[in-house]
């Protein structure tokens, strides 16, 4: 699984209006956006597949979703 995050410099280039924020503030915003994207993916996956587990239901849970 690839885990490449946008760099602070890339974010500043994409959104120059964030130039007044510190690197730490931009990093915090970036991390929150990645968390929100992960949540959106999980909701989408659950609606699409009926499972909260991207690999499907675990045999250890007797086909019950416990995540």
C-alpha positions as CSV (number, residue, x, y, z in Angstrom):
1,X,0.0,0.0,0.0
2,X,1.4,3.3,-1.0
3,X,1.6,6.0,1.7
4,X,2.9,9.1,-0.1
5,X,1.7,12.3,1.4
6,X,1.8,15.7,-0.1
7,X,4.8,17.7,1.2
8,X,4.4,21.0,2.9
9,X,5.9,22.7,-0.1
10,X,3.5,21.0,-2.5
11,X,0.5,22.1,-0.3
12,X,1.9,25.7,-0.3
13,X,2.2,25.6,-4.1
14,X,-1.4,24.2,-4.5
15,X,-2.9,26.6,-2.1
16,X,-1.0,29.9,-1.8
17,X,-3.7,31.3,0.4
18,X,-2.3,29.1,3.2
19,X,1.0,30.9,3.2
20,X,0.3,32.7,6.5
21,X,0.1,29.3,8.3
22,X,3.2,27.7,9.9
23,X,4.5,24.4,8.7
24,X,3.1,22.7,11.8
25,X,-0.4,24.1,11.1
26,X,-0.3,22.9,7.5
27,X,0.9,19.5,8.5
28,X,-2.0,19.3,11.0
29,X,-4.5,20.3,8.3
30,X,-2.9,17.8,5.9
31,X,-3.2,15.0,8.5
32,X,-6.8,15.8,9.2
33,X,-7.6,15.8,5.5
34,X,-6.0,12.4,5.1
35,X,-8.1,11.1,8.0
36,X,-11.3,12.5,6.5
37,X,-10.4,10.9,3.2
38,X,-9.9,7.5,4.9
39,X,-13.3,7.8,6.6
40,X,-14.9,8.7,3.3
41,X,-13.3,5.7,1.7
42,X,-14.4,3.4,4.5
43,X,-18.0,4.7,4.2
44,X,-17.9,4.2,0.4
45,X,-16.5,0.7,0.8
46,X,-19.1,-0.3,3.4
47,X,-21.9,0.9,1.1
48,X,-20.4,-0.8,-1.9
49,X,-19.5,-4.1,-0.3
50,X,-21.6,-4.4,2.9
51,X,-18.3,-4.9,4.8
52,X,-16.2,-2.4,6.8
53,X,-13.2,-4.5,6.0
54,X,-11.7,-3.7,2.5
55,X,-10.7,-7.4,2.1
56,X,-14.2,-8.7,3.0
57,X,-15.6,-10.4,6.0
58,X,-13.1,-12.2,8.2
59,X,-13.6,-15.9,8.6
60,X,-12.6,-15.4,12.3
61,X,-15.8,-13.4,12.9
62,X,-18.2,-15.9,11.3
63,X,-19.1,-13.4,8.6
64,X,-20.1,-10.8,11.1
65,X,-18.7,-7.3,10.8
66,X,-17.1,-6.3,14.1
67,X,-15.0,-3.4,13.0
